[in-house]
C-alpha cells in the first residue's frame, strides 16, 4: 500500500530552479561545479542532470579535470561551459615537460570544443606565465587570493566598490 500523503522530495534541479526564482538572479550568473570523479559514477544520470541544469540557464564547470578516469566519449556528451585543470598538473607546469604536454592538450581540447578552461592551484608567477604561454588565461589560486571568512570577504568587496 503506497501512502498518498508521502511528501514529494524536490530533485536537485527543482531546488536550483526554486532558488533561482526566489533570489531573482540571472541563471547565467550561477556556475555549478561537478568533479570529474563524481560525474563518472553514473554517467547517464549525470549527463541528464547537467542537461536539465543547462536548460535552466545555469553554467556548468567540471572540477579536477584529468584526475579521474576520463572518457572523451563522455566528455563530448556533457554540456560543459568550463573545464578546470587540476592543481596536480599545475604544480610543476613551469619545469615538468610532461605536465606541460598534458596541460597543452587539455587547453587545445577545451578550445576546440568551445569550452573555457581554468587552471586551479596557481601559486606562483612562473606557473601563471607557463599557463598563459600555452593559452590558458583563467586562473584560481593563492597567487590571486586566499580563502576569506564571510566578514573579510564582505569588507574586501566594499574596498573594490
C-alpha positions, 0 to 999 in steps of 0.5 A: 500500500503506497501512502498518498500523503508521502511528501514529494522530495524536490530533485536537485534541479527543482531546488536550483530552479526554486532558488533561482526564482526566489533570489531573482538572479540571472541563471547565467550568473550561477556556475555549478561545479561537478568533479570529474570523479563524481560525474563518472559514477553514473554517467547517464544520470549525470549527463541528464542532470547537467542537461536539465541544469543547462536548460535552466540557464545555469553554467556548468564547470567540471572540477579536477579535470584529468584526475579521474578516469576520463572518457572523451566519449563522455566528455563530448556528451556533457554540456560543459561551459568550463573545464578546470585543470587540476592543481596536480598538473599545475604544480610543476607546469613551469619545469615538468615537460610532461605536465606541460604536454598534458596541460597543452592538450587539455587547453587545445581540447577545451578550445576546440570544443568551445569550452573555457578552461581554468587552471586551479592551484596557481601559486606562483608567477612562473606557473601563471606565465607557463599557463598563459604561454600555452593559452590558458588565461583563467586562473584560481589560486593563492597567487590571486587570493586566499580563502576569506571568512564571510566578514573579510570577504564582505569588507574586501568587496566594499574596498573594490566598490 
